[in-house]
Amino acid sequence: MTEAARRYGLGALTHRNFRLFFFGQTVSLTGTWMQSVALGWLVLTLTNSPFYVGLVAALGSLGVLLFTLYAGVVADRTDKRRTVVVTQALLMLQAFALAALVWTGIVTVDHVMLLAVLLGVVNAFDIPTRQAFIVEMVGKDDLMNAIALNTSVFNATRVFGPVVAGLLIGPLGVGACFFFNGVSYLAVIAGLLAMRLPPYVPRPAAGSAWQGFREIVAYIRSDVRVSTLIVITALLSIFGFPFLTLMPVFARDILHSDARGYGVLMGAVGVGAMLGALGVAVYSRRIPKGRLMVLGGTAFGTLVMLFGVSRSFALSLALLALAGCAMIVNNALTNTMIQTLVPDTLRGRVMGFYSFMFVGMSPVGAFQAGAFAERIGASWAVAAGGVVSALAVALAGWRVPELRRTS
């Protein structure tokens, strides 16, 4: 497998630890996407309100907004594998709790919002630690390939998870999706425990957590490429990515479909994203990272704008697939450039800052999208966000030539 992986440009899979992580993630993320689809449908069923759909999505990322900067400091000072095992176990318990509430018939939107908040707190520590852990599995030479492969499995499961969820919601209900998600976490936990890693040697803490945070802020401000990438990420999280949050509203009220159609729409995003991520993985050593990132981000915003005004189910599927591809090209290259540019001693904190913008700004994005959808309609809310996203990335590429020249 090692020789075949190198031959096809998949060098990260030559590392045993990454293979365990990769295959465990494949199972676990399928369940995660099943839960994501089921949760949106459950909230819409309980409330019949686009605002609440956006609010629950916002609450799910609130913990990241509040704690991920501190979590980045923790990631630099703790055993990353042990931290990820603990966070994955807590996420498993959250999924089982949702299943139990639904199956007992006592679930309310308040329960869903509370569990969404708890999910966000756990993710605040899981996301930056997991991102910073990748380089320990593969080294810097295969880092971009590993990030792209990790992104490809994230989006391959975005295809399978929503489709399976759409098929299950009708006959078995949303509770089955939550239960299967809980079971799926066992795969990634088993993979993490089976890894062969050198003994963890704690680094001496260089000052307080506040000093660690100030150090990372100073570093980000000193590098125009890193600071620009982080600002772009924040703007896309606020204005571009909320089209996913409002997908249940598009499926039911604009494209006049059901839970199965909702799953297919989400799956279309995953198909495009998976293909984009695989392309980045295979050609990771040859592509011009900076120029392609700018092109991908600008194209993503334009495609989201077009999806917002579409009224055809078939056209919407095509636009979503293309948007998914452009989105993941932008995201994978942004992540890779940041991790490549920063020194090893700052990686956990930088990824905490990146996660703060990527996921932590999602509550702001989900809330603004839900609020505007309630007032002016989901179509105009999504289309406007697409326009802002395209302009932001294009302007950054024009104003910061160092970014375009990053290879």
C-alpha positions as CSV (number, residue, x, y, z in Angstrom):
1,M,0.0,0.0,0.0
2,T,2.9,2.3,0.7
3,E,4.3,2.2,-2.8
4,A,0.9,2.6,-4.4
5,A,0.0,5.5,-2.2
6,R,3.2,7.3,-3.2
7,R,2.6,6.6,-6.8
8,Y,-0.8,8.2,-6.8
9,G,0.2,11.2,-4.8
10,L,-1.2,10.1,-1.5
11,G,1.9,10.1,0.6
12,A,0.2,10.7,3.9
13,L,-1.3,7.2,3.7
14,T,2.1,5.7,3.9
15,H,2.1,6.6,7.6
16,R,0.4,3.9,9.8
17,N,-0.8,6.4,12.4
18,F,-2.5,8.5,9.7
19,R,-4.1,5.5,8.1
20,L,-5.7,4.6,11.5
21,F,-6.9,8.2,11.9
22,F,-8.1,8.4,8.3
23,F,-10.2,5.3,8.4
24,G,-11.6,6.0,11.9
25,Q,-12.6,9.5,10.7
26,T,-14.3,8.0,7.7
27,V,-16.7,6.1,9.9
28,S,-17.1,8.8,12.6
29,L,-17.7,11.7,10.2
30,T,-20.4,9.7,8.3
31,G,-22.3,9.7,11.6
32,T,-21.6,13.4,12.2
33,W,-23.2,14.4,8.9
34,M,-26.1,12.1,9.6
35,Q,-26.6,14.0,12.9
36,S,-26.2,17.4,11.3
37,V,-29.0,16.7,8.8
38,A,-31.2,15.2,11.4
39,L,-30.7,18.1,13.8
40,G,-31.7,20.7,11.2
41,W,-34.8,18.7,10.3
42,L,-35.7,18.2,13.9
43,V,-35.4,21.9,14.8
44,L,-37.5,22.9,11.7
45,T,-40.1,20.3,12.7
46,L,-40.3,21.5,16.3
47,T,-40.4,25.2,15.6
48,N,-41.3,25.7,11.9
49,S,-38.9,28.7,12.0
50,P,-35.8,29.5,10.0
51,F,-34.7,31.7,12.8
52,Y,-34.5,28.7,15.2
53,V,-32.6,26.7,12.6
54,G,-30.0,29.4,12.5
55,L,-30.0,29.9,16.3
56,V,-29.3,26.2,17.0
57,A,-26.5,26.2,14.5
58,A,-25.1,29.3,16.1
59,L,-25.3,27.8,19.6
60,G,-23.5,24.7,18.3
61,S,-20.4,26.9,17.6
62,L,-20.8,29.3,20.5
63,G,-18.3,27.3,22.6
64,V,-15.7,27.5,19.9
65,L,-16.2,31.3,19.9
66,L,-15.7,31.5,23.7
67,F,-13.0,28.9,24.4
68,T,-11.0,27.9,21.3
69,L,-8.3,30.6,21.8
70,Y,-7.6,29.2,25.2
71,A,-7.9,25.7,23.8
72,G,-5.0,26.5,21.4
73,V,-2.8,27.2,24.3
74,V,-3.8,23.9,25.9
75,A,-3.1,22.1,22.6
76,D,0.5,23.3,22.7
77,R,1.0,22.1,26.3
78,T,-0.8,18.7,26.5
79,D,-0.7,15.3,24.9
80,K,-2.7,15.9,21.8
81,R,-3.8,12.3,21.3
82,R,-5.1,12.0,24.8
83,T,-7.0,15.2,24.5
84,V,-8.7,14.1,21.2
85,V,-9.7,10.7,22.8
86,V,-11.4,12.6,25.6
87,T,-13.2,15.0,23.3
88,Q,-14.4,12.3,21.0
89,A,-15.8,10.3,23.9
90,L,-17.7,13.4,25.1
91,L,-19.1,14.0,21.6
92,M,-20.3,10.4,21.6
93,L,-22.2,10.9,24.8
94,Q,-23.9,14.0,23.4
95,A,-25.2,12.1,20.4
96,F,-26.6,9.3,22.6
97,A,-28.3,11.9,24.8
98,L,-30.1,13.4,21.7
99,A,-31.2,9.9,20.6
100,A,-32.6,9.1,24.1
101,L,-34.5,12.4,24.2
102,V,-36.1,11.8,20.8
103,W,-36.9,8.1,21.4
104,T,-38.6,8.9,24.8
105,G,-40.7,11.6,23.1
106,I,-39.7,14.4,25.5
107,V,-37.4,16.3,23.2
108,T,-37.9,20.1,23.0
109,V,-36.1,22.8,21.2
110,D,-34.7,23.9,24.6
111,H,-33.1,20.4,25.0
112,V,-31.6,20.7,21.5
113,M,-30.2,24.2,22.2
114,L,-28.6,23.1,25.5
115,L,-26.9,20.1,23.9
116,A,-25.8,22.3,21.0
117,V,-24.0,24.5,23.5
118,L,-22.3,21.6,25.1
119,L,-21.3,20.3,21.7
120,G,-19.6,23.6,20.9
121,V,-17.6,23.6,24.2
122,V,-16.2,20.2,23.5
123,N,-15.4,21.1,19.8
124,A,-13.5,24.2,21.0
125,F,-10.9,21.8,22.4
126,D,-11.2,19.1,19.8
127,I,-10.8,21.1,16.6
128,P,-7.5,22.9,17.2
129,T,-5.9,20.0,18.9
130,R,-6.9,17.6,16.1
131,Q,-5.7,20.0,13.5
132,A,-2.3,20.5,15.2
133,F,-2.0,16.7,15.8
134,I,-1.9,15.9,12.0
135,V,1.7,17.0,11.6
136,E,2.7,14.7,14.4
137,M,1.3,11.8,12.3
138,V,2.9,12.6,8.9
139,G,5.6,15.2,9.3
140,K,5.8,18.5,7.3
141,D,6.6,16.9,3.9
142,D,3.2,15.1,3.7
143,L,1.3,17.7,5.7
144,M,-0.6,19.3,2.8
145,N,-1.4,15.8,1.4
146,A,-2.7,14.8,4.9
147,I,-4.8,17.9,5.2
148,A,-6.3,17.5,1.8
149,L,-7.0,13.8,2.4
150,N,-8.6,14.6,5.8
151,T,-10.7,17.2,4.0
152,S,-11.7,14.7,1.3
153,V,-13.0,12.2,3.8
154,F,-14.8,15.0,5.6
155,N,-16.6,15.8,2.4
156,A,-17.0,12.2,1.1
157,T,-18.9,11.6,4.3
158,R,-20.8,14.8,3.6
159,V,-22.2,12.9,0.6
160,F,-23.0,9.6,2.3
161,G,-24.1,10.9,5.7
162,P,-26.9,13.2,4.5
163,V,-28.2,10.7,1.9
164,V,-28.3,8.0,4.5
165,A,-29.9,10.3,7.0
166,G,-32.5,11.4,4.4
167,L,-33.4,7.7,3.8
168,L,-33.6,6.9,7.5
169,I,-35.6,9.9,8.8
170,G,-38.8,8.8,7.1
171,P,-39.0,5.2,8.3
172,L,-36.9,5.3,11.6
173,G,-37.0,9.0,12.6
174,V,-34.2,11.4,13.5
175,G,-33.4,9.5,16.7
176,A,-31.8,6.7,14.7
177,C,-29.4,9.2,13.1
178,F,-28.3,10.5,16.5
179,F,-27.8,6.9,17.8
180,F,-25.7,5.8,14.7
181,N,-23.6,8.9,15.2
182,G,-22.9,8.0,18.8
183,V,-21.8,4.5,17.7
184,S,-19.6,5.8,15.0
185,Y,-17.3,7.6,17.4
186,L,-16.0,4.2,18.6
187,A,-14.1,3.8,15.3
188,V,-12.0,7.0,15.7
189,I,-11.4,6.4,19.4
190,A,-10.2,2.8,18.6
191,G,-7.9,4.2,15.8
192,L,-6.4,6.8,18.2
193,L,-5.7,4.2,20.9
194,A,-4.0,1.9,18.4
195,M,-1.5,4.5,17.2
196,R,2.2,4.0,17.9
197,L,3.6,7.3,19.0
198,P,6.8,8.2,20.9
199,P,6.2,8.9,24.6
200,Y,4.8,12.3,25.3
201,V,7.3,14.7,26.7
202,P,5.6,17.8,28.2
203,R,7.1,21.1,27.2
204,P,7.8,23.6,30.0
205,A,5.1,26.2,30.1
206,A,6.5,29.5,29.0
207,G,4.5,31.9,31.1
208,S,0.7,32.1,31.6
209,A,-2.0,31.3,29.1
210,W,-2.5,35.0,28.7
211,Q,1.2,35.5,27.7
212,G,0.8,32.6,25.3
213,F,-2.2,34.3,23.7
214,R,-0.3,37.6,23.4
215,E,2.6,35.9,21.8
216,I,0.4,34.4,19.1
217,V,-1.4,37.7,18.4
218,A,1.9,39.4,17.9
219,Y,3.1,36.7,15.6
220,I,-0.1,36.8,13.5
221,R,0.1,40.6,13.2
222,S,3.8,40.3,12.1
223,D,3.0,38.1,9.1
224,V,0.7,39.7,6.5
225,R,0.0,36.4,4.8
226,V,-1.2,34.6,8.0
227,S,-3.2,37.6,9.2
228,T,-4.9,38.0,5.7
229,L,-5.8,34.3,5.6
230,I,-7.4,34.5,9.1
231,V,-9.4,37.5,8.2
232,I,-10.6,35.8,5.0
233,T,-11.6,32.8,7.0
234,A,-13.6,34.9,9.4
235,L,-15.5,36.7,6.6
236,L,-16.4,33.4,4.8
237,S,-17.6,31.9,8.1
238,I,-19.9,34.9,8.7
239,F,-21.2,35.4,5.2
240,G,-20.4,32.4,3.0
241,F,-20.8,29.2,4.9
242,P,-24.3,29.9,6.5
243,F,-25.8,28.7,3.2
244,L,-25.4,25.2,4.8
245,T,-27.3,26.3,7.9
246,L,-30.3,27.4,5.8
247,M,-30.4,24.3,3.6
248,P,-33.5,22.8,5.4
249,V,-35.4,26.0,4.5
250,F,-34.3,25.9,0.9
251,A,-35.2,22.2,0.7
252,R,-38.7,22.5,2.1
253,D,-39.9,26.1,1.4
254,I,-38.0,27.2,-1.8
255,L,-37.3,24.0,-3.7
256,H,-40.4,22.2,-2.3
257,S,-38.8,19.0,-1.4
258,D,-38.8,16.7,1.7
259,A,-36.2,15.2,4.1
260,R,-34.8,13.0,1.3
261,G,-34.4,16.0,-1.0
262,Y,-32.7,17.9,1.8
263,G,-30.2,15.0,2.2
264,V,-29.5,15.0,-1.6
265,L,-28.8,18.8,-1.6
266,M,-26.3,18.4,1.3
267,G,-24.9,15.4,-0.5
268,A,-24.3,17.5,-3.7
269,V,-22.1,19.9,-1.6
270,G,-20.2,16.9,-0.4
271,V,-19.6,15.4,-3.9
272,G,-18.1,18.6,-5.1
273,A,-16.1,19.1,-2.0
274,M,-14.7,15.6,-2.1
275,L,-13.6,15.9,-5.7
276,G,-12.0,19.3,-4.9
277,A,-10.1,17.9,-1.9
278,L,-8.9,14.8,-3.8
279,G,-7.6,17.1,-6.5
280,V,-5.7,19.1,-4.0
281,A,-4.3,15.9,-2.4
282,V,-3.1,14.4,-5.7
283,Y,-1.5,17.5,-7.0
284,S,-0.4,18.9,-3.6
285,R,3.3,19.2,-4.5
286,R,2.6,21.0,-7.8
287,I,-0.2,23.5,-7.4
288,P,0.3,27.3,-6.8
289,K,-1.3,27.5,-3.3
290,G,-1.8,31.2,-3.0
291,R,-3.3,31.9,-6.5
292,L,-5.6,28.8,-6.4
293,M,-6.8,29.8,-2.9
294,V,-7.9,33.2,-4.1
295,L,-9.5,31.7,-7.2
296,G,-11.4,29.1,-5.2
297,G,-12.7,31.6,-2.6
298,T,-13.9,34.0,-5.2
299,A,-15.6,31.3,-7.2
300,F,-17.2,29.9,-4.0
301,G,-18.9,33.3,-3.2
302,T,-20.1,33.7,-6.8
303,L,-21.6,30.1,-6.8
304,V,-23.3,30.7,-3.4
305,M,-24.9,33.8,-4.8
306,L,-26.2,32.0,-7.8
307,F,-27.6,29.2,-5.6
308,G,-29.4,31.7,-3.5
309,V,-31.5,32.9,-6.5
310,S,-32.0,29.5,-8.1
311,R,-35.5,28.0,-8.1
312,S,-34.7,24.8,-10.0
313,F,-33.8,21.7,-7.9
314,A,-31.5,20.3,-10.7
315,L,-29.7,23.7,-11.1
316,S,-29.4,24.0,-7.4
317,L,-27.7,20.6,-7.2
318,A,-25.2,21.5,-9.9
319,L,-24.4,24.9,-8.2
320,L,-24.0,23.3,-4.8
321,A,-21.6,20.7,-6.2
322,L,-19.5,23.4,-7.8
323,A,-19.7,25.5,-4.6
324,G,-18.6,22.6,-2.5
325,C,-15.6,22.1,-4.7
326,A,-14.5,25.7,-4.6
327,M,-15.1,25.9,-0.9
328,I,-12.9,23.0,-0.1
329,V,-10.1,24.1,-2.4
330,N,-10.1,27.4,-0.5
331,N,-10.3,25.9,2.9
332,A,-7.7,23.1,2.4
333,L,-5.2,25.6,0.9
334,T,-5.8,28.1,3.7
335,N,-5.3,25.5,6.3
336,T,-2.1,24.2,4.7
337,M,-0.6,27.6,4.1
338,I,-1.1,28.6,7.7
339,Q,0.3,25.4,9.1
340,T,3.3,25.6,6.8
341,L,4.1,29.2,7.6
342,V,4.0,29.0,11.4
343,P,6.8,27.5,13.6
344,D,6.1,24.2,15.4
345,T,6.1,25.8,18.9
346,L,3.2,28.1,17.9
347,R,1.1,25.6,15.8
348,G,-1.5,24.7,18.4
349,R,-2.2,28.3,19.3
350,V,-2.3,29.4,15.6
351,M,-4.7,26.6,14.8
352,G,-6.8,27.7,17.9
353,F,-6.9,31.2,16.4
354,Y,-7.8,29.7,13.0
355,S,-10.5,27.5,14.5
356,F,-11.8,30.6,16.3
357,M,-12.4,32.3,13.0
358,F,-13.4,29.2,11.0
359,V,-15.9,27.7,13.5
360,G,-16.1,30.3,16.2
361,M,-17.5,32.9,13.8
362,S,-20.2,30.4,12.7
363,P,-22.6,31.5,15.5
364,V,-22.4,35.1,14.1
365,G,-22.9,33.8,10.6
366,A,-25.7,31.4,11.5
367,F,-27.5,34.0,13.6
368,Q,-27.2,36.8,10.9
369,A,-28.4,34.3,8.2
370,G,-31.3,33.1,10.2
371,A,-32.3,36.7,11.2
372,F,-32.1,38.0,7.7
373,A,-33.9,34.9,6.3
374,E,-36.8,35.6,8.7
375,R,-37.0,39.2,7.5
376,I,-36.1,39.2,3.8
377,G,-36.2,35.5,2.9
378,A,-33.6,32.8,2.8
379,S,-32.8,33.4,-0.9
380,W,-31.8,37.0,-0.5
381,A,-29.9,36.3,2.7
382,V,-27.8,33.6,1.1
383,A,-27.3,35.5,-2.2
384,A,-26.1,38.6,-0.3
385,G,-23.6,36.5,1.7
386,G,-22.2,35.0,-1.5
387,V,-21.6,38.5,-2.9
388,V,-19.8,39.6,0.2
389,S,-17.6,36.5,0.2
390,A,-16.6,36.8,-3.4
391,L,-15.7,40.4,-3.0
392,A,-13.7,39.8,0.2
393,V,-11.5,37.1,-1.2
394,A,-10.9,38.9,-4.5
395,L,-10.0,42.1,-2.7
396,A,-7.6,40.3,-0.4
397,G,-5.9,38.7,-3.4
398,W,-5.5,42.1,-5.0
399,R,-4.3,44.0,-2.0
400,V,-1.8,41.4,-0.7
401,P,0.4,40.2,-3.6
402,E,2.5,38.2,-1.1
403,L,-0.5,35.9,-0.7
404,R,-0.8,35.2,-4.4
405,R,2.9,34.4,-4.6
406,T,2.8,31.8,-1.9
407,S,3.6,28.4,-3.4
